[in-house]
Amino acid sequence: MLELRPVCECCAKALPPDAADAFICSFECTFCAACVRGVLAGACPNCGGELTHRPRRPPEHLARHPASTVRKVNATGCAPGQASVAGRRA
């Protein structure tokens, strides 16, 4: 089950479970559309994988399967091809 992380890892923008502008890679690294289309150019800075729209969980399922509350943010922002930081997947 997807974690549905609450913020963009680059800029810390809030990305609630129903956010239409949330993107993820296959490791569930999470980013906002502005960062994906801007500095990241569509590629995950952690693994180099493709970033795609994050699916939205129907509201009736959020009570039983809530979104994550764990905030994963790169303190120095993001850049394509950067090395992963401690606590994040490479």
MARLUMDO-591210 format. One record per atom (N, C-alpha, C, O, CB): residue number from 1; residue in one letter; atom name; x, y, z. Coordinates in nm, 2 decimals. Glycine has a CB too. Layout:
N
+-----+-----+------+--------+--------+--------+
|   n | res | atom |      x |      y |      z |
+-----+-----+------+--------+--------+--------+
| NUM |   A |   CA |      X |      Y |      Z |
...
+-----+-----+------+--------+--------+--------+
//
This chain:
90
+-----+-----+------+--------+--------+--------+
|   n | res | atom |      x |      y |      z |
+-----+-----+------+--------+--------+--------+
|   1 |   M |    N |   0.08 |  -0.12 |   0.00 |
|   1 |   M |   CA |   0.00 |   0.00 |   0.00 |
|   1 |   M |    C |   0.09 |   0.12 |   0.00 |
|   1 |   M |    O |   0.19 |   0.13 |   0.07 |
|   1 |   M |   CB |  -0.10 |   0.00 |   0.12 |
|   2 |   L |    N |   0.06 |   0.22 |  -0.08 |
|   2 |   L |   CA |   0.13 |   0.35 |  -0.09 |
|   2 |   L |    C |   0.13 |   0.42 |   0.04 |
|   2 |   L |    O |   0.02 |   0.43 |   0.11 |
|   2 |   L |   CB |   0.08 |   0.43 |  -0.20 |
|   3 |   E |    N |   0.24 |   0.48 |   0.08 |
|   3 |   E |   CA |   0.24 |   0.56 |   0.20 |
|   3 |   E |    C |   0.16 |   0.69 |   0.19 |
|   3 |   E |    O |   0.11 |   0.74 |   0.29 |
|   3 |   E |   CB |   0.39 |   0.59 |   0.24 |
|   4 |   L |    N |   0.16 |   0.75 |   0.07 |
|   4 |   L |   CA |   0.10 |   0.88 |   0.05 |
|   4 |   L |    C |   0.17 |   0.98 |   0.15 |
|   4 |   L |    O |   0.10 |   1.04 |   0.24 |
|   4 |   L |   CB |  -0.06 |   0.88 |   0.08 |
|   5 |   R |    N |   0.29 |   1.01 |   0.12 |
|   5 |   R |   CA |   0.37 |   1.10 |   0.20 |
|   5 |   R |    C |   0.32 |   1.24 |   0.20 |
|   5 |   R |    O |   0.26 |   1.28 |   0.09 |
|   5 |   R |   CB |   0.52 |   1.10 |   0.16 |
|   6 |   P |    N |   0.33 |   1.32 |   0.31 |
|   6 |   P |   CA |   0.25 |   1.44 |   0.32 |
|   6 |   P |    C |   0.32 |   1.57 |   0.26 |
|   6 |   P |    O |   0.25 |   1.67 |   0.25 |
|   6 |   P |   CB |   0.23 |   1.47 |   0.46 |
|   7 |   V |    N |   0.44 |   1.56 |   0.22 |
|   7 |   V |   CA |   0.51 |   1.68 |   0.17 |
|   7 |   V |    C |   0.61 |   1.65 |   0.05 |
|   7 |   V |    O |   0.65 |   1.53 |   0.04 |
|   7 |   V |   CB |   0.59 |   1.75 |   0.28 |
|   8 |   C |    N |   0.64 |   1.75 |  -0.03 |
|   8 |   C |   CA |   0.74 |   1.74 |  -0.13 |
|   8 |   C |    C |   0.87 |   1.73 |  -0.07 |
|   8 |   C |    O |   0.91 |   1.81 |   0.02 |
|   8 |   C |   CB |   0.73 |   1.86 |  -0.23 |
|   9 |   E |    N |   0.96 |   1.63 |  -0.11 |
|   9 |   E |   CA |   1.09 |   1.61 |  -0.05 |
|   9 |   E |    C |   1.18 |   1.73 |  -0.08 |
|   9 |   E |    O |   1.28 |   1.74 |  -0.02 |
|   9 |   E |   CB |   1.15 |   1.48 |  -0.10 |
|  10 |   C |    N |   1.15 |   1.81 |  -0.19 |
|  10 |   C |   CA |   1.24 |   1.92 |  -0.23 |
|  10 |   C |    C |   1.21 |   2.05 |  -0.16 |
|  10 |   C |    O |   1.30 |   2.11 |  -0.10 |
|  10 |   C |   CB |   1.24 |   1.94 |  -0.38 |
|  11 |   C |    N |   1.08 |   2.08 |  -0.16 |
|  11 |   C |   CA |   1.04 |   2.22 |  -0.11 |
|  11 |   C |    C |   0.95 |   2.22 |   0.01 |
|  11 |   C |    O |   0.92 |   2.32 |   0.06 |
|  11 |   C |   CB |   0.98 |   2.29 |  -0.22 |
|  12 |   A |    N |   0.91 |   2.10 |   0.06 |
|  12 |   A |   CA |   0.83 |   2.08 |   0.17 |
|  12 |   A |    C |   0.68 |   2.13 |   0.15 |
|  12 |   A |    O |   0.61 |   2.15 |   0.25 |
|  12 |   A |   CB |   0.89 |   2.15 |   0.29 |
|  13 |   K |    N |   0.64 |   2.15 |   0.03 |
|  13 |   K |   CA |   0.50 |   2.19 |   0.00 |
|  13 |   K |    C |   0.41 |   2.07 |   0.05 |
|  13 |   K |    O |   0.44 |   1.96 |   0.03 |
|  13 |   K |   CB |   0.48 |   2.21 |  -0.15 |
|  14 |   A |    N |   0.30 |   2.11 |   0.11 |
|  14 |   A |   CA |   0.20 |   2.01 |   0.16 |
|  14 |   A |    C |   0.14 |   1.94 |   0.04 |
|  14 |   A |    O |   0.10 |   2.00 |  -0.05 |
|  14 |   A |   CB |   0.10 |   2.08 |   0.25 |
|  15 |   L |    N |   0.13 |   1.81 |   0.06 |
|  15 |   L |   CA |   0.07 |   1.72 |  -0.05 |
|  15 |   L |    C |  -0.02 |   1.63 |   0.02 |
|  15 |   L |    O |   0.01 |   1.51 |   0.05 |
|  15 |   L |   CB |   0.18 |   1.65 |  -0.13 |
|  16 |   P |    N |  -0.14 |   1.67 |   0.05 |
|  16 |   P |   CA |  -0.24 |   1.59 |   0.12 |
|  16 |   P |    C |  -0.28 |   1.47 |   0.03 |
|  16 |   P |    O |  -0.25 |   1.47 |  -0.09 |
|  16 |   P |   CB |  -0.37 |   1.67 |   0.15 |
|  17 |   P |    N |  -0.34 |   1.37 |   0.09 |
|  17 |   P |   CA |  -0.38 |   1.25 |   0.01 |
|  17 |   P |    C |  -0.45 |   1.27 |  -0.12 |
|  17 |   P |    O |  -0.44 |   1.19 |  -0.21 |
|  17 |   P |   CB |  -0.45 |   1.15 |   0.09 |
|  18 |   D |    N |  -0.53 |   1.38 |  -0.13 |
|  18 |   D |   CA |  -0.61 |   1.41 |  -0.25 |
|  18 |   D |    C |  -0.54 |   1.51 |  -0.34 |
|  18 |   D |    O |  -0.60 |   1.56 |  -0.43 |
|  18 |   D |   CB |  -0.74 |   1.46 |  -0.21 |
|  19 |   A |    N |  -0.41 |   1.53 |  -0.32 |
|  19 |   A |   CA |  -0.34 |   1.63 |  -0.40 |
|  19 |   A |    C |  -0.33 |   1.58 |  -0.55 |
|  19 |   A |    O |  -0.28 |   1.47 |  -0.57 |
|  19 |   A |   CB |  -0.20 |   1.66 |  -0.34 |
|  20 |   A |    N |  -0.37 |   1.67 |  -0.64 |
|  20 |   A |   CA |  -0.36 |   1.63 |  -0.78 |
|  20 |   A |    C |  -0.22 |   1.66 |  -0.83 |
|  20 |   A |    O |  -0.19 |   1.61 |  -0.94 |
|  20 |   A |   CB |  -0.46 |   1.71 |  -0.86 |
|  21 |   D |    N |  -0.14 |   1.74 |  -0.76 |
|  21 |   D |   CA |  -0.01 |   1.77 |  -0.81 |
|  21 |   D |    C |   0.10 |   1.70 |  -0.74 |
|  21 |   D |    O |   0.22 |   1.74 |  -0.73 |
|  21 |   D |   CB |   0.02 |   1.92 |  -0.79 |
|  22 |   A |    N |   0.07 |   1.58 |  -0.68 |
|  22 |   A |   CA |   0.18 |   1.49 |  -0.62 |
|  22 |   A |    C |   0.23 |   1.39 |  -0.72 |
|  22 |   A |    O |   0.16 |   1.33 |  -0.79 |
|  22 |   A |   CB |   0.12 |   1.42 |  -0.50 |
|  23 |   F |    N |   0.36 |   1.38 |  -0.72 |
|  23 |   F |   CA |   0.43 |   1.28 |  -0.80 |
|  23 |   F |    C |   0.51 |   1.19 |  -0.72 |
|  23 |   F |    O |   0.56 |   1.23 |  -0.61 |
|  23 |   F |   CB |   0.52 |   1.35 |  -0.91 |
|  24 |   I |    N |   0.53 |   1.06 |  -0.77 |
|  24 |   I |   CA |   0.62 |   0.96 |  -0.70 |
|  24 |   I |    C |   0.70 |   0.89 |  -0.80 |
|  24 |   I |    O |   0.67 |   0.88 |  -0.91 |
|  24 |   I |   CB |   0.53 |   0.87 |  -0.61 |
|  25 |   C |    N |   0.81 |   0.83 |  -0.74 |
|  25 |   C |   CA |   0.89 |   0.73 |  -0.82 |
|  25 |   C |    C |   0.85 |   0.59 |  -0.77 |
|  25 |   C |    O |   0.76 |   0.58 |  -0.69 |
|  25 |   C |   CB |   1.05 |   0.76 |  -0.80 |
|  26 |   S |    N |   0.92 |   0.49 |  -0.82 |
|  26 |   S |   CA |   0.89 |   0.35 |  -0.78 |
|  26 |   S |    C |   0.92 |   0.32 |  -0.63 |
|  26 |   S |    O |   0.88 |   0.22 |  -0.58 |
|  26 |   S |   CB |   0.96 |   0.25 |  -0.87 |
|  27 |   F |    N |   1.00 |   0.41 |  -0.57 |
|  27 |   F |   CA |   1.04 |   0.39 |  -0.43 |
|  27 |   F |    C |   0.95 |   0.48 |  -0.34 |
|  27 |   F |    O |   0.97 |   0.48 |  -0.22 |
|  27 |   F |   CB |   1.18 |   0.42 |  -0.40 |
|  28 |   E |    N |   0.85 |   0.55 |  -0.40 |
|  28 |   E |   CA |   0.76 |   0.64 |  -0.33 |
|  28 |   E |    C |   0.82 |   0.77 |  -0.28 |
|  28 |   E |    O |   0.76 |   0.84 |  -0.20 |
|  28 |   E |   CB |   0.70 |   0.57 |  -0.21 |
|  29 |   C |    N |   0.93 |   0.80 |  -0.34 |
|  29 |   C |   CA |   0.98 |   0.94 |  -0.31 |
|  29 |   C |    C |   0.88 |   1.03 |  -0.37 |
|  29 |   C |    O |   0.82 |   1.00 |  -0.47 |
|  29 |   C |   CB |   1.13 |   0.96 |  -0.38 |
|  30 |   T |    N |   0.85 |   1.14 |  -0.30 |
|  30 |   T |   CA |   0.73 |   1.22 |  -0.33 |
|  30 |   T |    C |   0.77 |   1.37 |  -0.35 |
|  30 |   T |    O |   0.85 |   1.43 |  -0.28 |
|  30 |   T |   CB |   0.63 |   1.22 |  -0.21 |
|  31 |   F |    N |   0.72 |   1.42 |  -0.46 |
|  31 |   F |   CA |   0.75 |   1.56 |  -0.50 |
|  31 |   F |    C |   0.63 |   1.63 |  -0.56 |
|  31 |   F |    O |   0.53 |   1.57 |  -0.60 |
|  31 |   F |   CB |   0.86 |   1.55 |  -0.61 |
|  32 |   C |    N |   0.63 |   1.76 |  -0.55 |
|  32 |   C |   CA |   0.52 |   1.84 |  -0.61 |
|  32 |   C |    C |   0.55 |   1.86 |  -0.76 |
|  32 |   C |    O |   0.66 |   1.85 |  -0.81 |
|  32 |   C |   CB |   0.51 |   1.98 |  -0.54 |
|  33 |   A |    N |   0.44 |   1.90 |  -0.83 |
|  33 |   A |   CA |   0.45 |   1.92 |  -0.97 |
|  33 |   A |    C |   0.55 |   2.03 |  -1.01 |
|  33 |   A |    O |   0.62 |   2.02 |  -1.11 |
|  33 |   A |   CB |   0.32 |   1.96 |  -1.03 |
|  34 |   A |    N |   0.56 |   2.14 |  -0.93 |
|  34 |   A |   CA |   0.65 |   2.25 |  -0.96 |
|  34 |   A |    C |   0.80 |   2.20 |  -0.96 |
|  34 |   A |    O |   0.87 |   2.23 |  -1.05 |
|  34 |   A |   CB |   0.63 |   2.36 |  -0.87 |
|  35 |   C |    N |   0.83 |   2.12 |  -0.86 |
|  35 |   C |   CA |   0.97 |   2.07 |  -0.85 |
|  35 |   C |    C |   1.00 |   1.96 |  -0.96 |
|  35 |   C |    O |   1.10 |   1.96 |  -1.02 |
|  35 |   C |   CB |   0.99 |   2.00 |  -0.71 |
|  36 |   V |    N |   0.90 |   1.88 |  -0.99 |
|  36 |   V |   CA |   0.91 |   1.78 |  -1.10 |
|  36 |   V |    C |   0.94 |   1.84 |  -1.23 |
|  36 |   V |    O |   1.02 |   1.80 |  -1.31 |
|  36 |   V |   CB |   0.79 |   1.68 |  -1.10 |
|  37 |   R |    N |   0.86 |   1.94 |  -1.26 |
|  37 |   R |   CA |   0.87 |   2.01 |  -1.39 |
|  37 |   R |    C |   0.98 |   2.11 |  -1.40 |
|  37 |   R |    O |   1.03 |   2.14 |  -1.51 |
|  37 |   R |   CB |   0.74 |   2.08 |  -1.43 |
|  38 |   G |    N |   1.03 |   2.15 |  -1.28 |
|  38 |   G |   CA |   1.14 |   2.25 |  -1.28 |
|  38 |   G |    C |   1.27 |   2.18 |  -1.26 |
|  38 |   G |    O |   1.33 |   2.12 |  -1.35 |
|  38 |   G |   CB |   1.12 |   2.35 |  -1.17 |
|  39 |   V |    N |   1.33 |   2.19 |  -1.14 |
|  39 |   V |   CA |   1.46 |   2.15 |  -1.11 |
|  39 |   V |    C |   1.48 |   2.00 |  -1.14 |
|  39 |   V |    O |   1.59 |   1.96 |  -1.17 |
|  39 |   V |   CB |   1.49 |   2.18 |  -0.97 |
|  40 |   L |    N |   1.38 |   1.91 |  -1.12 |
|  40 |   L |   CA |   1.40 |   1.77 |  -1.13 |
|  40 |   L |    C |   1.39 |   1.72 |  -1.27 |
|  40 |   L |    O |   1.43 |   1.61 |  -1.31 |
|  40 |   L |   CB |   1.30 |   1.70 |  -1.04 |
|  41 |   A |    N |   1.32 |   1.80 |  -1.36 |
|  41 |   A |   CA |   1.31 |   1.76 |  -1.50 |
|  41 |   A |    C |   1.25 |   1.62 |  -1.52 |
|  41 |   A |    O |   1.29 |   1.54 |  -1.61 |
|  41 |   A |   CB |   1.44 |   1.77 |  -1.57 |
|  42 |   G |    N |   1.16 |   1.58 |  -1.43 |
|  42 |   G |   CA |   1.09 |   1.45 |  -1.44 |
|  42 |   G |    C |   1.16 |   1.33 |  -1.39 |
|  42 |   G |    O |   1.11 |   1.22 |  -1.40 |
|  42 |   G |   CB |   1.06 |   1.43 |  -1.58 |
|  43 |   A |    N |   1.28 |   1.35 |  -1.33 |
|  43 |   A |   CA |   1.35 |   1.23 |  -1.28 |
|  43 |   A |    C |   1.37 |   1.24 |  -1.12 |
|  43 |   A |    O |   1.40 |   1.35 |  -1.07 |
|  43 |   A |   CB |   1.49 |   1.22 |  -1.35 |
|  44 |   C |    N |   1.36 |   1.13 |  -1.05 |
|  44 |   C |   CA |   1.38 |   1.13 |  -0.91 |
|  44 |   C |    C |   1.53 |   1.16 |  -0.88 |
|  44 |   C |    O |   1.62 |   1.09 |  -0.93 |
|  44 |   C |   CB |   1.34 |   0.99 |  -0.85 |
|  45 |   P |    N |   1.56 |   1.25 |  -0.79 |
|  45 |   P |   CA |   1.69 |   1.28 |  -0.75 |
|  45 |   P |    C |   1.76 |   1.18 |  -0.67 |
|  45 |   P |    O |   1.88 |   1.17 |  -0.65 |
|  45 |   P |   CB |   1.70 |   1.42 |  -0.68 |
|  46 |   N |    N |   1.68 |   1.09 |  -0.61 |
|  46 |   N |   CA |   1.73 |   0.98 |  -0.52 |
|  46 |   N |    C |   1.77 |   0.86 |  -0.60 |
|  46 |   N |    O |   1.88 |   0.80 |  -0.58 |
|  46 |   N |   CB |   1.63 |   0.94 |  -0.42 |
|  47 |   C |    N |   1.69 |   0.82 |  -0.70 |
|  47 |   C |   CA |   1.72 |   0.69 |  -0.77 |
|  47 |   C |    C |   1.73 |   0.71 |  -0.92 |
|  47 |   C |    O |   1.77 |   0.62 |  -0.99 |
|  47 |   C |   CB |   1.61 |   0.59 |  -0.74 |
|  48 |   G |    N |   1.70 |   0.83 |  -0.97 |
|  48 |   G |   CA |   1.71 |   0.85 |  -1.11 |
|  48 |   G |    C |   1.59 |   0.80 |  -1.19 |
|  48 |   G |    O |   1.58 |   0.82 |  -1.31 |
|  48 |   G |   CB |   1.83 |   0.79 |  -1.17 |
|  49 |   G |    N |   1.49 |   0.74 |  -1.12 |
|  49 |   G |   CA |   1.37 |   0.69 |  -1.19 |
|  49 |   G |    C |   1.27 |   0.79 |  -1.23 |
|  49 |   G |    O |   1.28 |   0.91 |  -1.20 |
|  49 |   G |   CB |   1.31 |   0.59 |  -1.10 |
|  50 |   E |    N |   1.18 |   0.74 |  -1.31 |
|  50 |   E |   CA |   1.07 |   0.83 |  -1.36 |
|  50 |   E |    C |   0.98 |   0.87 |  -1.25 |
|  50 |   E |    O |   0.94 |   0.79 |  -1.16 |
|  50 |   E |   CB |   0.99 |   0.75 |  -1.47 |
|  51 |   L |    N |   0.93 |   0.99 |  -1.25 |
|  51 |   L |   CA |   0.83 |   1.05 |  -1.16 |
|  51 |   L |    C |   0.70 |   1.05 |  -1.23 |
|  51 |   L |    O |   0.69 |   1.10 |  -1.34 |
|  51 |   L |   CB |   0.87 |   1.19 |  -1.11 |
|  52 |   T |    N |   0.60 |   1.00 |  -1.17 |
|  52 |   T |   CA |   0.46 |   0.99 |  -1.23 |
|  52 |   T |    C |   0.36 |   1.04 |  -1.13 |
|  52 |   T |    O |   0.39 |   1.04 |  -1.01 |
|  52 |   T |   CB |   0.43 |   0.85 |  -1.27 |
|  53 |   H |    N |   0.24 |   1.07 |  -1.18 |
|  53 |   H |   CA |   0.14 |   1.12 |  -1.09 |
|  53 |   H |    C |   0.11 |   1.02 |  -0.98 |
|  53 |   H |    O |   0.10 |   0.90 |  -1.01 |
|  53 |   H |   CB |   0.01 |   1.15 |  -1.16 |
|  54 |   R |    N |   0.10 |   1.06 |  -0.85 |
|  54 |   R |   CA |   0.07 |   0.97 |  -0.74 |
|  54 |   R |    C |  -0.08 |   0.95 |  -0.74 |
|  54 |   R |    O |  -0.16 |   1.04 |  -0.75 |
|  54 |   R |   CB |   0.11 |   1.03 |  -0.61 |
|  55 |   P |    N |  -0.12 |   0.82 |  -0.74 |
|  55 |   P |   CA |  -0.27 |   0.79 |  -0.73 |
|  55 |   P |    C |  -0.33 |   0.85 |  -0.60 |
|  55 |   P |    O |  -0.26 |   0.86 |  -0.50 |
|  55 |   P |   CB |  -0.29 |   0.64 |  -0.74 |
|  56 |   R |    N |  -0.46 |   0.88 |  -0.61 |
|  56 |   R |   CA |  -0.53 |   0.94 |  -0.50 |
|  56 |   R |    C |  -0.61 |   0.83 |  -0.44 |
|  56 |   R |    O |  -0.68 |   0.75 |  -0.51 |
|  56 |   R |   CB |  -0.62 |   1.06 |  -0.53 |
|  57 |   R |    N |  -0.61 |   0.81 |  -0.31 |
|  57 |   R |   CA |  -0.69 |   0.71 |  -0.23 |
|  57 |   R |    C |  -0.83 |   0.77 |  -0.21 |
|  57 |   R |    O |  -0.84 |   0.88 |  -0.16 |
|  57 |   R |   CB |  -0.62 |   0.67 |  -0.10 |
|  58 |   P |    N |  -0.93 |   0.69 |  -0.25 |
|  58 |   P |   CA |  -1.07 |   0.74 |  -0.22 |
|  58 |   P |    C |  -1.09 |   0.77 |  -0.08 |
|  58 |   P |    O |  -1.04 |   0.70 |   0.01 |
|  58 |   P |   CB |  -1.17 |   0.63 |  -0.27 |
|  59 |   P |    N |  -1.16 |   0.88 |  -0.05 |
|  59 |   P |   CA |  -1.18 |   0.92 |   0.09 |
|  59 |   P |    C |  -1.24 |   0.81 |   0.18 |
|  59 |   P |    O |  -1.20 |   0.81 |   0.30 |
|  59 |   P |   CB |  -1.27 |   1.04 |   0.09 |
|  60 |   E |    N |  -1.32 |   0.73 |   0.13 |
|  60 |   E |   CA |  -1.38 |   0.63 |   0.21 |
|  60 |   E |    C |  -1.28 |   0.52 |   0.26 |
|  60 |   E |    O |  -1.31 |   0.44 |   0.35 |
|  60 |   E |   CB |  -1.50 |   0.56 |   0.14 |
|  61 |   H |    N |  -1.16 |   0.52 |   0.20 |
|  61 |   H |   CA |  -1.06 |   0.42 |   0.24 |
|  61 |   H |    C |  -0.95 |   0.49 |   0.33 |
|  61 |   H |    O |  -0.87 |   0.42 |   0.39 |
|  61 |   H |   CB |  -1.00 |   0.36 |   0.11 |
|  62 |   L |    N |  -0.95 |   0.62 |   0.33 |
|  62 |   L |   CA |  -0.85 |   0.69 |   0.41 |
|  62 |   L |    C |  -0.86 |   0.66 |   0.56 |
|  62 |   L |    O |  -0.76 |   0.66 |   0.63 |
|  62 |   L |   CB |  -0.85 |   0.83 |   0.39 |
|  63 |   A |    N |  -0.98 |   0.64 |   0.61 |
|  63 |   A |   CA |  -1.00 |   0.62 |   0.75 |
|  63 |   A |    C |  -0.94 |   0.48 |   0.79 |
|  63 |   A |    O |  -0.87 |   0.47 |   0.90 |
|  63 |   A |   CB |  -1.15 |   0.61 |   0.79 |
|  64 |   R |    N |  -0.95 |   0.38 |   0.71 |
|  64 |   R |   CA |  -0.90 |   0.25 |   0.74 |
|  64 |   R |    C |  -0.75 |   0.24 |   0.70 |
|  64 |   R |    O |  -0.67 |   0.17 |   0.77 |
|  64 |   R |   CB |  -0.97 |   0.14 |   0.67 |
|  65 |   H |    N |  -0.71 |   0.31 |   0.60 |
|  65 |   H |   CA |  -0.57 |   0.31 |   0.55 |
|  65 |   H |    C |  -0.52 |   0.46 |   0.53 |
|  65 |   H |    O |  -0.52 |   0.51 |   0.42 |
|  65 |   H |   CB |  -0.56 |   0.24 |   0.41 |
|  66 |   P |    N |  -0.49 |   0.52 |   0.65 |
|  66 |   P |   CA |  -0.45 |   0.66 |   0.64 |
|  66 |   P |    C |  -0.32 |   0.69 |   0.57 |
|  66 |   P |    O |  -0.24 |   0.60 |   0.56 |
|  66 |   P |   CB |  -0.45 |   0.72 |   0.78 |
|  67 |   A |    N |  -0.31 |   0.81 |   0.52 |
|  67 |   A |   CA |  -0.18 |   0.86 |   0.46 |
|  67 |   A |    C |  -0.07 |   0.87 |   0.57 |
|  67 |   A |    O |  -0.10 |   0.88 |   0.69 |
|  67 |   A |   CB |  -0.20 |   0.99 |   0.39 |
|  68 |   S |    N |   0.05 |   0.86 |   0.52 |
|  68 |   S |   CA |   0.16 |   0.87 |   0.61 |
|  68 |   S |    C |   0.17 |   1.02 |   0.67 |
|  68 |   S |    O |   0.12 |   1.11 |   0.61 |
|  68 |   S |   CB |   0.29 |   0.84 |   0.54 |
|  69 |   T |    N |   0.23 |   1.03 |   0.79 |
|  69 |   T |   CA |   0.25 |   1.16 |   0.85 |
|  69 |   T |    C |   0.40 |   1.19 |   0.86 |
|  69 |   T |    O |   0.44 |   1.29 |   0.91 |
|  69 |   T |   CB |   0.19 |   1.16 |   0.99 |
|  70 |   V |    N |   0.48 |   1.09 |   0.81 |
|  70 |   V |   CA |   0.63 |   1.11 |   0.81 |
|  70 |   V |    C |   0.67 |   1.21 |   0.71 |
|  70 |   V |    O |   0.64 |   1.19 |   0.59 |
|  70 |   V |   CB |   0.70 |   0.97 |   0.79 |
|  71 |   R |    N |   0.74 |   1.31 |   0.75 |
|  71 |   R |   CA |   0.79 |   1.41 |   0.66 |
|  71 |   R |    C |   0.93 |   1.38 |   0.62 |
|  71 |   R |    O |   1.02 |   1.38 |   0.70 |
|  71 |   R |   CB |   0.78 |   1.56 |   0.72 |
|  72 |   K |    N |   0.95 |   1.36 |   0.49 |
|  72 |   K |   CA |   1.09 |   1.34 |   0.44 |
|  72 |   K |    C |   1.12 |   1.45 |   0.35 |
|  72 |   K |    O |   1.06 |   1.47 |   0.24 |
|  72 |   K |   CB |   1.10 |   1.20 |   0.36 |
|  73 |   V |    N |   1.21 |   1.54 |   0.39 |
|  73 |   V |   CA |   1.25 |   1.66 |   0.32 |
|  73 |   V |    C |   1.40 |   1.67 |   0.31 |
|  73 |   V |    O |   1.47 |   1.65 |   0.41 |
|  73 |   V |   CB |   1.19 |   1.79 |   0.38 |
|  74 |   N |    N |   1.46 |   1.70 |   0.19 |
|  74 |   N |   CA |   1.60 |   1.72 |   0.18 |
|  74 |   N |    C |   1.63 |   1.87 |   0.22 |
|  74 |   N |    O |   1.58 |   1.96 |   0.16 |
|  74 |   N |   CB |   1.64 |   1.70 |   0.03 |
|  75 |   A |    N |   1.70 |   1.88 |   0.33 |
|  75 |   A |   CA |   1.73 |   2.02 |   0.39 |
|  75 |   A |    C |   1.79 |   2.11 |   0.29 |
|  75 |   A |    O |   1.79 |   2.23 |   0.31 |
|  75 |   A |   CB |   1.81 |   2.00 |   0.51 |
|  76 |   T |    N |   1.86 |   2.06 |   0.19 |
|  76 |   T |   CA |   1.93 |   2.15 |   0.09 |
|  76 |   T |    C |   1.86 |   2.16 |  -0.04 |
|  76 |   T |    O |   1.91 |   2.21 |  -0.14 |
|  76 |   T |   CB |   2.07 |   2.10 |   0.07 |
|  77 |   G |    N |   1.73 |   2.12 |  -0.05 |
|  77 |   G |   CA |   1.66 |   2.12 |  -0.17 |
|  77 |   G |    C |   1.70 |   2.00 |  -0.26 |
|  77 |   G |    O |   1.75 |   1.90 |  -0.21 |
|  77 |   G |   CB |   1.69 |   2.25 |  -0.25 |
|  78 |   C |    N |   1.67 |   2.00 |  -0.39 |
|  78 |   C |   CA |   1.69 |   1.89 |  -0.47 |
|  78 |   C |    C |   1.76 |   1.94 |  -0.60 |
|  78 |   C |    O |   1.74 |   2.05 |  -0.65 |
|  78 |   C |   CB |   1.57 |   1.81 |  -0.50 |
|  79 |   A |    N |   1.83 |   1.85 |  -0.66 |
|  79 |   A |   CA |   1.89 |   1.87 |  -0.79 |
|  79 |   A |    C |   1.90 |   1.73 |  -0.86 |
|  79 |   A |    O |   1.93 |   1.63 |  -0.79 |
|  79 |   A |   CB |   2.03 |   1.94 |  -0.78 |
|  80 |   P |    N |   1.88 |   1.72 |  -0.99 |
|  80 |   P |   CA |   1.89 |   1.60 |  -1.06 |
|  80 |   P |    C |   2.03 |   1.53 |  -1.04 |
|  80 |   P |    O |   2.13 |   1.60 |  -1.04 |
|  80 |   P |   CB |   1.86 |   1.62 |  -1.21 |
|  81 |   G |    N |   2.03 |   1.40 |  -1.01 |
|  81 |   G |   CA |   2.15 |   1.32 |  -1.00 |
|  81 |   G |    C |   2.22 |   1.34 |  -0.87 |
|  81 |   G |    O |   2.33 |   1.29 |  -0.85 |
|  81 |   G |   CB |   2.24 |   1.36 |  -1.11 |
|  82 |   Q |    N |   2.17 |   1.41 |  -0.77 |
|  82 |   Q |   CA |   2.24 |   1.43 |  -0.64 |
|  82 |   Q |    C |   2.24 |   1.30 |  -0.57 |
|  82 |   Q |    O |   2.16 |   1.21 |  -0.59 |
|  82 |   Q |   CB |   2.17 |   1.54 |  -0.56 |
|  83 |   A |    N |   2.34 |   1.29 |  -0.48 |
|  83 |   A |   CA |   2.35 |   1.17 |  -0.40 |
|  83 |   A |    C |   2.24 |   1.17 |  -0.29 |
|  83 |   A |    O |   2.19 |   1.28 |  -0.25 |
|  83 |   A |   CB |   2.49 |   1.16 |  -0.33 |
|  84 |   S |    N |   2.19 |   1.05 |  -0.26 |
|  84 |   S |   CA |   2.08 |   1.05 |  -0.15 |
|  84 |   S |    C |   2.14 |   1.09 |  -0.02 |
|  84 |   S |    O |   2.26 |   1.08 |   0.00 |
|  84 |   S |   CB |   2.02 |   0.91 |  -0.14 |
|  85 |   V |    N |   2.06 |   1.14 |   0.07 |
|  85 |   V |   CA |   2.10 |   1.18 |   0.20 |
|  85 |   V |    C |   2.06 |   1.07 |   0.30 |
|  85 |   V |    O |   1.97 |   0.99 |   0.27 |
|  85 |   V |   CB |   2.04 |   1.32 |   0.24 |
|  86 |   A |    N |   2.12 |   1.08 |   0.42 |
|  86 |   A |   CA |   2.09 |   0.98 |   0.52 |
|  86 |   A |    C |   1.94 |   0.97 |   0.55 |
|  86 |   A |    O |   1.87 |   1.07 |   0.55 |
|  86 |   A |   CB |   2.16 |   1.01 |   0.65 |
|  87 |   G |    N |   1.89 |   0.84 |   0.56 |
|  87 |   G |   CA |   1.75 |   0.82 |   0.59 |
|  87 |   G |    C |   1.66 |   0.81 |   0.46 |
|  87 |   G |    O |   1.54 |   0.80 |   0.48 |
|  87 |   G |   CB |   1.70 |   0.93 |   0.68 |
|  88 |   R |    N |   1.72 |   0.83 |   0.35 |
|  88 |   R |   CA |   1.64 |   0.82 |   0.22 |
|  88 |   R |    C |   1.70 |   0.71 |   0.14 |
|  88 |   R |    O |   1.81 |   0.67 |   0.15 |
|  88 |   R |   CB |   1.65 |   0.95 |   0.15 |
|  89 |   R |    N |   1.61 |   0.65 |   0.05 |
|  89 |   R |   CA |   1.65 |   0.55 |  -0.04 |
|  89 |   R |    C |   1.74 |   0.60 |  -0.14 |
|  89 |   R |    O |   1.73 |   0.71 |  -0.19 |
|  89 |   R |   CB |   1.53 |   0.47 |  -0.10 |
|  90 |   A |    N |   1.84 |   0.52 |  -0.19 |
|  90 |   A |   CA |   1.93 |   0.56 |  -0.30 |
|  90 |   A |    C |   1.88 |   0.50 |  -0.43 |
|  90 |   A |    O |   1.95 |   0.52 |  -0.53 |
|  90 |   A |   CB |   2.08 |   0.51 |  -0.27 |
+-----+-----+------+--------+--------+--------+
//
